[in-house]
């Protein structure tokens, strides 16, 4: 009888340990996971634009946008739990020169999710937008202040530098426009545009002189994004037919996309991981820019490319999503650390 009780106690203890281990793994969600929100909601916005042009059913864009909001909510909970349960590694990530700016994905993803939620729950979406705008601004000021103090290693100069000011500024402009604050959006667009022009030469200089290590090559997805997201943001805060600047930004975005295609064999030296979602920011923004240029009345190359680019974005992001789901089902999505 004692043996039976002992065995039962051991099984219960083992089950409890497994539950605690699973919970601890989920509290190790890195900030990079918020990149999924940018890709899913960005694609949802593309479907919304396609629906307005009569090219797609409206429900697909709404479903993708709400899926992005659900992913944002899940990662927000687990990322907050990480700060409560695994504070040391969270602090290490924020203080590490190479990865610290990834934390800015949290407020940026919050803004993107607010745009996705706005048609369905405007009150909650507005609160999310406000929190995202404040968080992005504070993080940008903190991050740029650190850069201005110097003493940064050359190896730590990667496209990740774009996130707080460039990605944050452009997404903030889009968010402001979505909530009827275009004048404020112009301020954010200006901050993002000039920050991008300043950092572009710094990042390209590093890329030319010293190759990115294999483990960081997915960060080039963040280098793909700025011109396309800038075009979308510029269209969001302006009215009327697209002007020359919008077309110029779209042209530079196309160049970036073609260079990334040329680099595919080199980029694939990095094994697939959730870091691949870094590519989806730009991949979703490029067709969105083309669709919005078309929506605003521009004809010519951008209109001809809108549908092919949109189809390609769906295939690429769909492939990344399926690979990510496969990792999740096999228990390999989250980083594991010995207990």
Secondary structure, 3 states (H helix, E strand, C coil): CHHHHHHHHHHHHHHHHHHHHHHHHHCCCCHHHHHHHHHHHHHHHHHHHHHHCCCCCHHHHHHHHHHHHHHHHHHHHHHHHHHHHCHHHHHHHHHCCCCHHHHHHHHHHHHHHHHHHCCCCHHHHHHHHHHHHHHHHHHHHHHHHHHHCCCCCHHHCCHHHHHHHHHHHHHHHHHHHHCCCHHHHHHHHHHHHHHHHHHHHHHHHHHHHCCCCHHHHHHHHHHHHHHHHHHHHHHHHCCCCCCHHHHHHHHHHHHHHHHHHHCHHHHCCCCCCHHHHHHHHHHHHHHHHHHHHHHCCCCCHHHHHHHHHHHHHHHHHHHHHHHHHHHHHCCCCCCCCCC
